[in-house]
Amino acid sequence: SIALNSYVNAHANYAKGDMFWDNRAQLSYGFIQSFEDGYRKSDDKIILDSKWGYKAVNKFYFSANFNFRSQFSPGFEYKSDATNKVSRFLAPAYLSLGLGIDFKPGNGKEFSLNFAPFTGNLVIVTDSLLRAKYGNKPEEAARWELGAQLKATLNKDLFKNCKVMSTLTLFSDYLDKPQNIQVNWDFQITYKLNKYLQTGLRTNLIYDDNILITNKDGNAAPRVQF
């Protein structure tokens, strides 16, 4: 078998006086080509983040938080007797904009906690055959959500040559079952071996009760994705 995995993690941050503007792009794609199973995608992610803030008092900032999430190419669910398409570019895609308060303790570069009680989400599913899977109606290419979002971001050196980056996002939809919290958690830890090589571990956890996942018995229900 042959496997290839690529990952881009880019930052572009700006600060002047009482104002800051943080931007981040995470792009990843990977595949496994084996003689037995053929070509299969192993990783596929597009995440764009942008956050603007203006100092209110001490370590607190008025903020606007933008996020876009999708994937590059079609994804499939593989069964012994069939192959089902479960995703593609803009099916689904998540677009959000939140207004709230950002808390940056310490030097403001290692940790931030953002609470946005006015957050609008747009769930885009351009493929009509996939809309029911992600909670959209058959005629609904885009579904509107309005709620509150809590987002914690960590970017810290644990010790020499070892760095951890983590983003945890929790969202409650005021318009539909606000008690069902949507969870999206990215985690990455890297260790620099020498000047040219580093090793690392990346994980992603998702829970959204609008996303239906079929188990081996054919029952579709919300489930934790890891």
N, C-alpha and C positions, 0 to 999 in steps of 0.2 A: 504493500500500500504506500501511497504518497500523501503527505499532509502538508498544508501551507496555511499559516495564520499571519495576518497583518493587523497592526493596531497603531493608530495615530491619536495622540493626546496633546492637543495644542492649546496654549493659553495666550491671551492678549489682554493685559490689564493696564488701566490708566487711573491715576489719582492726582488731584490737584486741590489744595486747600481742603474744604469740607466735602468735596465731591469725589466719588469713585465710580469706575465703570469696569466690571470684570466680565470677560468673555472666555468661553471654553468650547472646544470642538472635540468630540470623541467619535472616531470612525474606525470600525473594525470589520474585517471579512476573513473567513477561513473556510477551507474545504478539506475533505478526505476523499481520495480516489483509491478505491480498493478493487481487486479483481473479483471479489465475491459480490459486493453490493453496488459497485459502480460509483458514480459521483454523488456525494452528499455534502450539503453545507454544514459547517460546524460552528460558525460564528458570523453574525451579520447585524450591524448596528450603526445607526446614525443618531447622534445626540448633539444638539446645539444649545448652549446656555448663554444667556446674557443678563447681567444684573447691574442696574444703575442705582446709586444711593446718594443721598445728601444728608449731612449730619444734622440730627435733631438735638441730642444732648448726650454728652459723655460718649459711650460706646454704641449708642443707638442711632440708626439712620432711617429716614424715610426712603422707601425702595420701590422699584418696579422690576419684576422678575419675569423673563421670557424663556420658554423652553420649547424645543421641537424634537420629536422622536419618531423614527421610522426605520426602514431597512432598505438595502440596495436591490435585492433580487428575490424571486419567489422562494418561499419555504414550503416544505412538504411534510406530511405525516406518513410514515412508512409502515404499512401493515403487510402481513404475509400474502394477502390476496389482492391488495390494492394500494395505490399511492394517491393521497388526497392533498390538494393544495390548501394551505392554511394561511398564507400571507404573501404579500408582494409589496413593491414600492407604493407608498400612500394607501396601503390596505393591510393593516391600519397605519395611521399616522396620528400623532397627538400634538396639538398646538395649544400652548397655555400662556396666559399673561396674568400676573398677580400684582396687586398693590398692597403694601403693608409696611412692616418694620423689620429692619435687619439689625442683629446684634453681633458685634465683632469685638470679643474680649482680647486682652493681651495686645499683641502687635497688629491684630486684625488680619493676618495672613494665614494663620494656621487653622482657625475655626470660625465658622459663622453659623448663626441660627436665624432663619428667616420665617416670619409669620405673616401670611398674606390672607386676611379675612375676606378679601374681595378678589377671587381668582376665577377667571373664565377659562374653560377647557373646550376645545373643539376636537371631537373624535371623528377622524376622516377615514372612510372606507370606500374607495373608488370602485372596487370590484363588488357588484351587486350580489354575487354568490357567496361572499364572505361576510356580509353585513350582519346577519343574524348571530354569527359567531362572536362578534364584538359588541353586541347590544344595540345595534342600529336597526331600524325598520327597513323592510325591503326597498322602499323608495327613498331612504334617508342616506344620502352620500356623506352628510356631516351631521353630527349630533352635538347639541350644546349642553354643557354642564356648567353650573355656577356654584361655587363652594368656597371652602377655606383650605389653605395649604400650609403645611409646616415642613420646612426643608432644612436639614442639617448637613453642613459640608465640612469635612476634615481633610487637611493636607499637611502632614506633619512628619518630621524625621524622628523615628523612634529612637534610633541610636546611629552611630556612624555607619554610613553606607546602606541604611535600611529606611525606607520611606513607605508610609501608608496614606492612601487616598480613599475616601469614602463619602458617598452622597446618599442620604436617606430622605425620601419624599413621601409624605403622608397627605392624602386628599380626602375631604368629605364633601359630597355633593348635596347642597341644600335642597335641590329640586327632586331628588330621587334617593330614598333610603340613606339619609345622612349618617346613620349608625354604621353603615358598611364602609370601613376605611380602605381606600385604595393604597397599596404599598408598592414602592419601587426603590430597591436598595442596590446600589453599585458599590463594590469593594475591591480594592487593589492594594497589594503589598509587593514591593520590589526590593531586591538586595543586590547591590553592586559587587560583583565578584572581583573585577579588576578594571583597568582602563577601558577595555573593549567589550566586556561581557557583563550582563546582569541576568538574574533569574527572578521570576515573579509568579504571583497567583492572582487571577481575576475571577470574581464571581458576580452574579446578577440574580436578584430575587424579585419576583413580581407576584402580586395578588390583586386581582380586580374581579369583583363578583359579576361584572358585565361580560367577562370573557369566559366562554364555555369550552371546556376541554373534555374530549371523549376518552374514557378509560378502555381497558381491554374488553370489557363486557358491553361496550357500546352505549354507556350512559354518559350524557353530556351534563357537566356541572362546573361551577367555579372551583378552581384548584390552584394550589401554590405552584408557581413555575420557578425552577432554580437551575 
